[in-house]
């Protein structure tokens, strides 16, 4: 049976549907969202006029937020954080779901901020929503050419940066109370700065112990990278040889396919007397130790696989060796070579 063209009714829907190919070459097959044939035909006329303007005068066809979300999710589907992207898109739908991209202005962005603030969300959470809106609109402008401009979206101030890391003694205490499989994961994370999934997914065919190198094909930002292995990391891997033919890190002979923040992790933290600490904070610990040891921010960026220097600058505060000389200039035990200047004031006689 041939498909109907134009405005028609489907037996499985109470709404009228539209099936046409517009002047700009775009195929439209969708519900008109109305039970009135006149309204459906009016909507089709608007689509036809918009397509004509785009084809002949370069006036861009108005795209909806929901249409953009579908394409944005298709682009982002390979990200490991894809479920979070989906979740944020769903949470934004009450604010943006009925709008076209051109209708999203500063007032709309403010409504998102106000609405989420009233729910009690912190600036860090709201900033995740704003960052996604900005990312989608930038892609719609620069890559898809759906819009010519979008409002400037500033992230909220007041986001508290997490600053949680362990000193050497705390780290050794934690390792001592972990089960053997978990202790190996912690030691490797502290030696390499790798993320949890990068560790549990590491396979032997991507490790060269002779060259002290591992290659990661599953990273947070989707870019494969090499990881130089120091002796601490090599020692951990050597201990795992023979436990599994494919995966480097296992538990009871099986690959670790669950989240590392399990009951064993929380029990180990409790026994070690460590509070408010996540497995990902081991990466922060590794980066902090590096900066304290004199590793430059540029070196740390490459070691940790960060794409931007901005992500690494947060650790700059842990390195003070460049200020050590300046700090010693006013030591009490030092004989400073300072000119004794008279004060430009006169005490009362």
C-alpha contacts under 8 A as a table, 3 or more apart, distances in Angstrom:
res1	aa1	res2	aa2	distance
4	X	7	X	7.96
4	X	8	X	6.78
4	X	19	X	7.04
5	X	8	X	7.42
5	X	18	X	7.35
5	X	19	X	5.14
5	X	20	X	6.01
6	X	18	X	5.45
6	X	19	X	5.08
6	X	20	X	5.57
7	X	16	X	6.57
7	X	17	X	5.63
7	X	18	X	4.73
7	X	19	X	6.70
7	X	37	X	7.68
7	X	40	X	6.90
7	X	41	X	6.59
7	X	44	X	7.80
8	X	16	X	5.62
8	X	17	X	5.36
8	X	18	X	6.53
9	X	13	X	7.35
9	X	14	X	7.60
9	X	15	X	6.78
9	X	16	X	4.83
9	X	17	X	5.97
10	X	13	X	5.45
10	X	14	X	7.50
10	X	15	X	7.67
10	X	16	X	7.09
10	X	17	X	7.10
11	X	14	X	7.69
13	X	16	X	7.63
14	X	35	X	6.31
15	X	31	X	6.62
15	X	32	X	6.73
15	X	33	X	5.82
15	X	34	X	5.15
15	X	35	X	4.65
15	X	36	X	7.80
16	X	31	X	6.17
16	X	32	X	5.65
16	X	33	X	6.96
16	X	34	X	6.17
16	X	35	X	5.90
16	X	36	X	7.29
16	X	37	X	6.63
16	X	40	X	6.40
17	X	29	X	7.32
17	X	30	X	5.76
17	X	31	X	4.33
17	X	32	X	5.28
17	X	33	X	7.86
17	X	40	X	7.55
18	X	28	X	6.89
18	X	29	X	5.43
18	X	30	X	5.51
18	X	31	X	6.17
18	X	32	X	6.38
18	X	40	X	7.76
18	X	44	X	7.17
19	X	27	X	7.63
19	X	28	X	5.61
19	X	29	X	4.35
19	X	30	X	6.85
20	X	27	X	6.02
20	X	28	X	5.39
20	X	29	X	6.61
21	X	25	X	6.13
21	X	26	X	5.69
21	X	27	X	4.37
21	X	28	X	6.07
22	X	25	X	5.38
22	X	26	X	5.38
22	X	27	X	6.33
22	X	28	X	7.41
22	X	47	X	7.78
22	X	48	X	6.09
22	X	51	X	6.10
22	X	52	X	7.94
23	X	26	X	7.34
23	X	48	X	7.16
23	X	51	X	5.59
23	X	52	X	5.75
23	X	55	X	6.61
24	X	51	X	5.40
24	X	52	X	6.84
24	X	54	X	6.81
24	X	55	X	5.21
31	X	34	X	7.93
32	X	40	X	5.47
32	X	43	X	7.07
33	X	40	X	7.75
34	X	37	X	7.65
34	X	39	X	6.77
34	X	40	X	6.40
35	X	40	X	7.84
36	X	39	X	5.31
36	X	40	X	6.29
37	X	40	X	5.00
37	X	41	X	6.10
38	X	41	X	5.15
38	X	42	X	6.14
39	X	42	X	4.96
39	X	43	X	6.15
40	X	43	X	5.07
40	X	44	X	6.26
41	X	44	X	4.99
41	X	45	X	6.14
42	X	45	X	4.99
42	X	46	X	6.33
43	X	46	X	5.11
43	X	47	X	6.34
44	X	47	X	5.05
44	X	48	X	6.13
45	X	48	X	5.04
45	X	49	X	6.12
46	X	49	X	5.07
46	X	50	X	6.10
47	X	50	X	5.18
47	X	51	X	6.15
48	X	51	X	5.14
48	X	52	X	6.17
49	X	52	X	5.03
49	X	53	X	6.21
50	X	53	X	5.16
50	X	54	X	6.20
50	X	59	X	7.77
50	X	60	X	7.71
50	X	61	X	5.60
50	X	62	X	7.58
51	X	54	X	5.08
51	X	55	X	6.10
51	X	61	X	6.19
52	X	55	X	5.16
52	X	56	X	6.01
52	X	57	X	7.85
53	X	56	X	5.40
53	X	57	X	5.15
53	X	58	X	6.42
53	X	59	X	5.39
53	X	60	X	7.52
53	X	61	X	7.87
54	X	57	X	5.61
54	X	58	X	4.50
54	X	59	X	4.35
54	X	60	X	5.07
54	X	61	X	5.96
55	X	58	X	5.98
55	X	59	X	7.67
60	X	146	X	6.64
60	X	147	X	7.08
61	X	146	X	7.35
62	X	100	X	6.40
62	X	101	X	7.18
62	X	102	X	7.09
62	X	146	X	7.56
63	X	67	X	6.59
63	X	68	X	7.13
63	X	100	X	5.50
63	X	101	X	5.97
63	X	102	X	7.87
63	X	146	X	6.85
64	X	67	X	5.15
64	X	68	X	6.34
64	X	97	X	7.94
64	X	98	X	7.53
64	X	99	X	5.94
64	X	100	X	3.86
64	X	101	X	5.60
65	X	68	X	5.04
65	X	69	X	6.13
65	X	96	X	6.38
65	X	97	X	5.99
65	X	98	X	7.30
65	X	99	X	5.91
65	X	100	X	5.34
65	X	101	X	5.50
66	X	69	X	4.97
66	X	70	X	6.38
66	X	93	X	7.95
66	X	97	X	5.81
66	X	98	X	7.77
67	X	70	X	5.34
67	X	71	X	6.66
68	X	71	X	5.25
68	X	72	X	5.97
68	X	136	X	7.55
68	X	140	X	7.38
69	X	72	X	4.90
69	X	73	X	6.00
69	X	89	X	7.21
69	X	136	X	7.69
70	X	73	X	5.37
70	X	74	X	6.36
71	X	74	X	5.04
71	X	75	X	6.41
72	X	75	X	5.15
72	X	76	X	6.26
72	X	136	X	6.56
73	X	76	X	4.95
73	X	77	X	5.74
73	X	82	X	7.93
73	X	85	X	7.67
73	X	86	X	7.24
74	X	77	X	5.35
75	X	78	X	7.63
76	X	79	X	5.67
76	X	82	X	6.46
77	X	82	X	5.78
78	X	82	X	7.00
78	X	222	X	7.81
79	X	82	X	5.09
79	X	220	X	7.20
79	X	221	X	7.21
79	X	222	X	6.59
80	X	83	X	7.79
80	X	220	X	6.16
80	X	222	X	7.96
81	X	84	X	5.40
81	X	85	X	6.55
81	X	220	X	7.63
82	X	85	X	5.00
82	X	86	X	6.25
83	X	86	X	5.02
83	X	87	X	6.10
84	X	87	X	4.97
84	X	88	X	6.21
85	X	88	X	5.29
85	X	89	X	6.25
85	X	132	X	7.80
86	X	89	X	5.15
86	X	90	X	6.34
87	X	90	X	5.21
87	X	91	X	6.36
88	X	91	X	5.00
88	X	92	X	6.19
88	X	129	X	6.37
88	X	132	X	7.85
89	X	92	X	5.14
89	X	93	X	6.31
90	X	93	X	5.26
91	X	94	X	6.89
92	X	95	X	5.52
92	X	96	X	6.14
92	X	97	X	7.41
92	X	112	X	7.83
92	X	129	X	7.48
93	X	96	X	5.12
93	X	97	X	4.37
93	X	98	X	7.93
94	X	97	X	5.82
94	X	98	X	7.99
95	X	98	X	7.80
95	X	108	X	7.61
95	X	111	X	7.54
95	X	112	X	6.46
96	X	99	X	5.39
96	X	104	X	7.64
96	X	108	X	7.96
99	X	103	X	5.95
99	X	104	X	7.01
100	X	103	X	5.28
100	X	104	X	6.99
101	X	104	X	5.51
101	X	137	X	7.69
101	X	147	X	7.31
102	X	105	X	7.50
102	X	147	X	7.02
102	X	150	X	7.53
104	X	107	X	7.86
104	X	108	X	5.70
104	X	109	X	7.22
104	X	150	X	7.52
104	X	151	X	7.59
105	X	108	X	5.35
105	X	109	X	6.45
105	X	150	X	7.14
105	X	151	X	5.58
106	X	109	X	5.10
106	X	110	X	6.14
106	X	151	X	5.93
106	X	152	X	7.60
106	X	153	X	7.87
107	X	110	X	4.98
107	X	111	X	6.23
108	X	111	X	5.03
108	X	112	X	6.51
109	X	112	X	5.17
109	X	113	X	6.47
109	X	130	X	7.88
109	X	153	X	7.60
110	X	113	X	5.03
110	X	114	X	6.07
111	X	114	X	5.08
111	X	115	X	5.82
112	X	115	X	5.17
112	X	116	X	6.10
113	X	116	X	5.43
113	X	117	X	6.02
113	X	126	X	6.67
114	X	117	X	5.07
114	X	118	X	6.20
115	X	118	X	5.33
115	X	119	X	6.64
116	X	119	X	5.08
116	X	120	X	6.76
116	X	121	X	5.79
116	X	126	X	6.64
117	X	120	X	5.18
117	X	121	X	5.33
117	X	122	X	7.04
117	X	126	X	7.70
118	X	121	X	7.40
121	X	125	X	6.11
121	X	126	X	6.63
122	X	125	X	5.45
122	X	126	X	6.45
122	X	159	X	7.66
123	X	126	X	5.07
123	X	127	X	5.89
123	X	156	X	5.94
123	X	157	X	7.16
123	X	158	X	6.47
123	X	159	X	5.30
124	X	127	X	5.14
124	X	128	X	6.60
124	X	156	X	7.88
124	X	159	X	5.11
124	X	160	X	7.35
125	X	128	X	5.31
125	X	129	X	6.92
126	X	129	X	5.20
126	X	130	X	6.34
126	X	156	X	7.74
127	X	130	X	4.94
127	X	131	X	5.91
127	X	155	X	5.48
127	X	156	X	6.27
128	X	131	X	5.15
128	X	132	X	6.36
129	X	132	X	5.30
129	X	133	X	6.41
130	X	133	X	5.13
130	X	134	X	6.15
130	X	153	X	7.07
130	X	154	X	7.89
130	X	155	X	6.66
131	X	134	X	5.10
131	X	135	X	6.04
131	X	155	X	7.36
132	X	135	X	5.00
132	X	136	X	6.09
133	X	136	X	5.26
133	X	137	X	6.13
134	X	137	X	5.25
134	X	138	X	5.99
134	X	153	X	6.48
135	X	138	X	5.20
135	X	139	X	6.21
136	X	139	X	5.15
136	X	140	X	6.16
137	X	140	X	4.93
137	X	141	X	6.19
137	X	150	X	6.63
138	X	141	X	5.12
138	X	142	X	5.91
138	X	143	X	7.91
138	X	150	X	7.64
139	X	142	X	5.26
139	X	143	X	5.20
139	X	144	X	6.52
140	X	143	X	5.92
140	X	144	X	4.91
140	X	145	X	5.91
140	X	146	X	5.38
140	X	147	X	6.31
141	X	144	X	6.05
141	X	145	X	4.84
141	X	146	X	5.77
141	X	147	X	4.95
141	X	148	X	5.75
141	X	149	X	6.47
141	X	150	X	7.85
142	X	145	X	5.88
145	X	148	X	6.94
147	X	150	X	7.52
156	X	159	X	7.03
163	X	284	X	7.95
164	X	277	X	7.01
164	X	281	X	6.33
164	X	284	X	7.09
164	X	285	X	7.49
165	X	277	X	7.93
165	X	281	X	6.05
165	X	282	X	6.83
165	X	284	X	5.94
165	X	285	X	4.44
165	X	288	X	7.39
166	X	169	X	7.88
166	X	170	X	5.68
166	X	171	X	5.86
166	X	282	X	7.75
166	X	285	X	5.77
167	X	170	X	5.39
167	X	171	X	6.21
167	X	285	X	7.77
168	X	171	X	5.11
168	X	172	X	6.24
169	X	172	X	5.23
169	X	173	X	6.21
170	X	173	X	5.04
170	X	174	X	6.19
170	X	272	X	7.71
170	X	274	X	7.84
171	X	174	X	5.13
171	X	175	X	6.25
172	X	175	X	5.13
172	X	176	X	6.16
173	X	176	X	5.19
173	X	177	X	6.65
173	X	272	X	5.91
174	X	177	X	5.52
174	X	178	X	6.40
174	X	268	X	6.61
174	X	269	X	6.63
174	X	272	X	5.37
175	X	178	X	5.32
175	X	183	X	5.06
175	X	186	X	6.80
175	X	187	X	7.22
176	X	183	X	7.38
177	X	268	X	5.66
177	X	271	X	6.69
177	X	272	X	6.67
178	X	181	X	7.92
178	X	182	X	5.75
178	X	183	X	5.11
178	X	264	X	7.59
178	X	265	X	7.47
178	X	268	X	5.36
179	X	182	X	5.35
179	X	183	X	5.95
179	X	264	X	7.61
180	X	183	X	5.04
180	X	184	X	6.29
181	X	184	X	5.32
181	X	185	X	6.60
181	X	249	X	7.43
181	X	250	X	6.75
181	X	251	X	5.80
182	X	185	X	5.06
182	X	186	X	6.25
182	X	265	X	7.64
183	X	186	X	5.11
183	X	187	X	6.10
184	X	187	X	5.16
184	X	188	X	6.12
184	X	236	X	6.22
184	X	249	X	7.89
185	X	188	X	5.21
185	X	189	X	6.11
185	X	199	X	7.28
185	X	249	X	7.38
186	X	189	X	5.11
186	X	190	X	6.19
186	X	282	X	7.42
187	X	190	X	5.21
187	X	191	X	6.20
187	X	232	X	7.73
187	X	233	X	7.42
187	X	236	X	7.11
188	X	191	X	5.03
188	X	192	X	6.07
188	X	193	X	7.83
188	X	194	X	7.85
188	X	199	X	7.90
188	X	232	X	7.49
188	X	233	X	5.36
188	X	236	X	6.41
189	X	192	X	5.36
189	X	193	X	5.02
189	X	194	X	5.43
189	X	195	X	7.12
189	X	196	X	7.78
189	X	199	X	7.58
189	X	282	X	6.26
189	X	283	X	6.56
189	X	286	X	7.58
190	X	193	X	5.73
190	X	282	X	5.96
190	X	283	X	6.74
190	X	285	X	7.03
190	X	286	X	5.17
191	X	229	X	7.74
191	X	230	X	6.93
191	X	232	X	5.99
191	X	233	X	5.43
191	X	286	X	6.90
192	X	227	X	7.35
192	X	228	X	7.73
192	X	229	X	6.74
192	X	230	X	7.65
192	X	233	X	6.75
192	X	286	X	7.27
192	X	304	X	7.97
193	X	282	X	7.12
193	X	283	X	4.59
193	X	284	X	7.72
193	X	286	X	5.45
193	X	287	X	6.96
193	X	304	X	6.31
194	X	198	X	6.00
194	X	199	X	6.37
194	X	283	X	6.56
194	X	304	X	7.23
195	X	198	X	5.20
195	X	199	X	6.38
195	X	280	X	6.51
195	X	283	X	6.77
196	X	199	X	5.26
196	X	200	X	6.29
196	X	260	X	7.09
196	X	279	X	7.26
196	X	280	X	6.96
197	X	200	X	5.17
197	X	201	X	5.75
197	X	218	X	7.82
197	X	219	X	7.90
198	X	201	X	5.41
198	X	202	X	6.13
198	X	216	X	6.81
198	X	218	X	6.30
198	X	219	X	6.30
199	X	202	X	5.29
199	X	249	X	7.40
200	X	247	X	7.79
200	X	248	X	7.64
200	X	249	X	5.96
200	X	250	X	7.75
200	X	255	X	7.36
200	X	256	X	5.91
200	X	257	X	7.40
201	X	218	X	7.66
201	X	247	X	7.00
202	X	206	X	7.13
202	X	216	X	7.13
202	X	247	X	6.06
202	X	248	X	5.93
202	X	249	X	7.40
203	X	206	X	5.63
203	X	207	X	7.07
203	X	246	X	5.44
203	X	247	X	4.36
203	X	248	X	5.46
204	X	207	X	5.21
204	X	245	X	7.67
204	X	246	X	5.72
204	X	247	X	5.98
204	X	248	X	5.85
205	X	208	X	7.98
205	X	246	X	7.44
206	X	214	X	5.64
206	X	215	X	5.25
206	X	216	X	7.22
207	X	212	X	7.95
207	X	213	X	6.09
207	X	214	X	4.40
207	X	215	X	6.55
208	X	211	X	5.49
208	X	212	X	5.89
208	X	213	X	5.35
208	X	214	X	6.20
209	X	212	X	4.67
209	X	213	X	6.44
209	X	234	X	6.63
210	X	213	X	7.92
212	X	228	X	6.02
212	X	229	X	4.86
212	X	230	X	6.93
212	X	234	X	6.91
213	X	226	X	6.76
213	X	227	X	5.64
213	X	228	X	4.68
213	X	229	X	5.32
214	X	226	X	5.76
214	X	227	X	5.07
214	X	228	X	6.55
214	X	229	X	7.00
215	X	224	X	7.30
215	X	225	X	5.85
215	X	226	X	4.34
215	X	227	X	6.01
216	X	219	X	6.66
216	X	224	X	5.43
216	X	225	X	5.38
216	X	226	X	6.09
216	X	227	X	7.38
217	X	222	X	7.87
217	X	223	X	7.29
217	X	224	X	4.54
217	X	225	X	6.90
218	X	222	X	6.44
218	X	223	X	7.58
218	X	224	X	6.51
219	X	222	X	5.09
219	X	223	X	6.16
219	X	224	X	6.40
219	X	225	X	7.96
220	X	223	X	7.76
225	X	305	X	6.93
227	X	303	X	6.86
228	X	303	X	7.57
229	X	232	X	7.73
229	X	233	X	5.51
229	X	234	X	6.15
230	X	233	X	5.42
230	X	234	X	6.34
231	X	234	X	4.95
231	X	235	X	6.04
232	X	235	X	5.21
232	X	236	X	6.49
233	X	236	X	5.22
233	X	237	X	6.39
234	X	237	X	5.15
234	X	238	X	6.10
235	X	238	X	5.18
235	X	239	X	6.42
236	X	239	X	5.31
236	X	240	X	6.78
237	X	240	X	5.14
237	X	241	X	6.72
237	X	248	X	6.98
238	X	241	X	5.45
240	X	243	X	5.81
240	X	248	X	6.21
240	X	249	X	6.73
241	X	244	X	7.43
241	X	248	X	7.35
242	X	245	X	6.85
243	X	248	X	7.80
243	X	250	X	7.32
243	X	253	X	6.06
244	X	247	X	5.78
244	X	248	X	6.84
244	X	249	X	7.97
244	X	250	X	7.17
244	X	253	X	6.18
244	X	254	X	7.37
247	X	250	X	6.88
247	X	255	X	6.35
249	X	255	X	6.63
249	X	256	X	7.09
250	X	253	X	5.65
250	X	254	X	5.16
250	X	255	X	4.55
250	X	256	X	5.50
251	X	254	X	5.37
251	X	255	X	6.49
251	X	256	X	6.36
259	X	262	X	6.27
260	X	265	X	6.86
260	X	279	X	7.04
261	X	264	X	7.65
261	X	265	X	5.36
261	X	266	X	6.80
261	X	278	X	7.18
261	X	279	X	6.53
262	X	265	X	5.24
262	X	266	X	6.50
263	X	266	X	5.15
263	X	267	X	5.94
264	X	267	X	5.10
264	X	268	X	6.12
265	X	268	X	5.18
265	X	269	X	6.32
266	X	269	X	5.08
266	X	270	X	6.22
267	X	270	X	5.11
267	X	271	X	6.25
268	X	271	X	5.14
268	X	272	X	6.11
269	X	272	X	5.05
269	X	273	X	6.05
269	X	274	X	5.11
269	X	275	X	6.86
269	X	277	X	7.85
270	X	273	X	5.06
270	X	274	X	6.16
270	X	275	X	7.36
271	X	274	X	7.83
274	X	277	X	6.91
277	X	281	X	6.36
278	X	281	X	5.20
278	X	282	X	7.47
279	X	282	X	5.66
279	X	283	X	7.90
280	X	283	X	5.51
280	X	284	X	7.11
281	X	284	X	4.85
281	X	285	X	6.12
282	X	285	X	4.82
282	X	286	X	6.14
283	X	286	X	5.04
283	X	287	X	6.25
284	X	287	X	5.14
284	X	288	X	6.05
285	X	288	X	5.09
285	X	289	X	6.13
286	X	289	X	5.24
286	X	290	X	6.30
287	X	290	X	5.10
287	X	291	X	6.36
287	X	300	X	7.15
287	X	315	X	6.95
288	X	291	X	5.25
288	X	292	X	6.20
288	X	315	X	6.06
288	X	318	X	6.26
289	X	292	X	5.09
289	X	293	X	6.13
290	X	293	X	5.04
290	X	294	X	6.45
290	X	295	X	5.30
290	X	300	X	7.43
291	X	294	X	5.14
291	X	295	X	5.00
291	X	296	X	6.65
291	X	297	X	7.50
291	X	300	X	7.90
291	X	315	X	6.69
291	X	316	X	6.79
291	X	318	X	5.72
291	X	319	X	5.15
292	X	295	X	7.40
292	X	318	X	5.41
292	X	319	X	4.88
292	X	320	X	7.50
293	X	319	X	7.53
294	X	319	X	6.41
294	X	321	X	7.12
295	X	299	X	6.36
295	X	300	X	6.48
296	X	299	X	5.19
296	X	300	X	6.13
297	X	300	X	4.96
297	X	301	X	6.04
297	X	309	X	7.45
297	X	312	X	6.19
297	X	313	X	6.68
297	X	315	X	7.83
297	X	316	X	6.91
298	X	301	X	5.09
298	X	302	X	6.56
298	X	309	X	7.13
299	X	302	X	5.35
299	X	303	X	6.17
300	X	303	X	4.95
300	X	304	X	5.96
300	X	312	X	7.13
301	X	304	X	5.40
301	X	305	X	6.00
301	X	306	X	5.25
301	X	307	X	7.42
301	X	308	X	7.44
301	X	309	X	6.46
301	X	312	X	6.05
302	X	305	X	5.21
302	X	306	X	6.63
306	X	309	X	7.38
306	X	311	X	6.73
306	X	312	X	7.44
307	X	311	X	7.86
308	X	311	X	5.82
308	X	312	X	7.46
309	X	312	X	5.29
309	X	313	X	6.31
310	X	313	X	5.28
310	X	314	X	7.45
311	X	314	X	6.55
312	X	315	X	5.87
312	X	316	X	7.39
313	X	316	X	5.16
314	X	317	X	6.95
315	X	318	X	5.80
315	X	319	X	7.81
316	X	319	X	5.78
317	X	320	X	7.26
319	X	322	X	7.52
320	X	323	X	5.38
320	X	324	X	6.38
321	X	324	X	5.09
322	X	325	X	7.27
323	X	326	X	5.25
323	X	327	X	6.16
324	X	327	X	5.11
324	X	328	X	6.40
325	X	328	X	5.35
325	X	329	X	6.77
326	X	329	X	5.50
327	X	330	X	6.69
327	X	331	X	7.62
328	X	331	X	5.25
329	X	334	X	7.51
329	X	336	X	7.02
330	X	334	X	7.08
330	X	336	X	7.14
331	X	334	X	5.26
332	X	335	X	7.92
343	X	346	X	7.97
